[in-house]
């Protein structure tokens, strides 16, 4: 794209700013890679200006989420006749959790294939 200047901006509920104010990375006339610094809905704008001063603009909205974390605590040893308590904490997510168990290093299967009972999940709890 010889002779065309590319300017990149973002909007996150406010005025346009340079993309480097909210993300790390590099954008060129061919694109590039960005890593956003915080959650939110961003609109990335590309404004192209030719040598005659004509401009064309395009944009794309991006929703950025925090990476979820998960932690579970369960005893490392038990007997077949002893119920165990499994404690779980998931942060930055309110999605449903599917529980799996792998027996003797084998294939993962839904937990109900190996045990009875129910598993309760705590969301956005302090890390255990």
N, C-alpha and C positions, 0 to 999 in steps of 0.2 A: 504494500500500500504506500508507494512512494509519494511524497509530498503531502501526506495527510497526517495531521497531529491528532493524537488520541489523548483524551483527558478522562480519568476515571473518578467517579464520585460514589458516595453512598448516602442514603437517607435512612435514619432510624428515628422516626417520629420528629424530625426537625429539618433544618436547612441542609443543603448539600455540602459535603465536606470531602476532602481528599481521602481516598480509601485507606491510606496508611494511618489515619487517626483511629481506625477501629479494627484493623487487620494487619497481620504480618504477611509479607510475600511480595511478589512482583507481577505486574501486569504490563504487557507490551501490546503492540498492534495485533499480535497473533493470539493474545490471551495470556494465561499464566496460572499461578496457584496462589490461593489466599488461605490463611488460617485466622478465623475471627477470634477476637479477644474476649467477647462476652456474648450472652444470649440476646436474642431479639429478632425482629424482622427487618432485614436490610434490603434496600433496593440498590442494585449496582447499575450505574448509568455509564454508558460509553458515548461520548460526544466526539464526532469526527468532523474536522474542519479542513477543507481543501485550501489550496494556494489562493483561490479567488475569494475566500472567506465564506463559502457556502458550508452549512453545517447539516448534519443528520445525527439523530440521536436514537439510541435503543436502550432498553433496560430489562432487568430480570430481578425478581424478588427472591430472596433466600431467607428461610427460617432457620435460625441457628439455635440448637439446644445444648445444654450442658451434658457432658458425658455421664451416663448413669454409673453408679457403683453398687456393688453387691457384697454382702458378707453373710456367711452362715456359720453357726456354731452347733456342733453335735458331738456326742461322746465318741471317742475313737474305738471303744469296745463295749459290747452289750451281749445279752443272751436272748435267745428266741422268745422267751416268756417274759421279757422285761420291756415295757414301753419306754421309749426315749423321748426327750424333748429336743426339738430342733428350733433354734432361734435364728431368725432371718431379719436382716435390715437392708433395705434398698433405698438409695438416695437419688434424687433428681429423675425420678420416674414414677408414674402412677399407672403403669401398664400392668396387665395380668402376668403372673409368673407361672411358668410350666416347670414342674419338678421332674427330674430324671434321676435314676440310679443305675450305675454300672456294677454288676456283680462279678467279683473275681477278675477285674480288669477287662471284662467282656463288653458287649454292646450296651449302649445306654438305652434304657427303656423307661417309660413312665413309671413313677414310684409305686403305683398301685399294682404293678406286676410282681413286686417283691415284698410288699408290706401292707398292713391295714392302718386305718386311722386317717387323720386329716392334717394338713399343713396350713398354718396361718402365717400371713406375711405382714410385716410392719413396713410401711413406706415412710420415707423421709425421716427415719429415726437416726439418732446419733450413732456413729460408727461403733460397732461392738468391740 
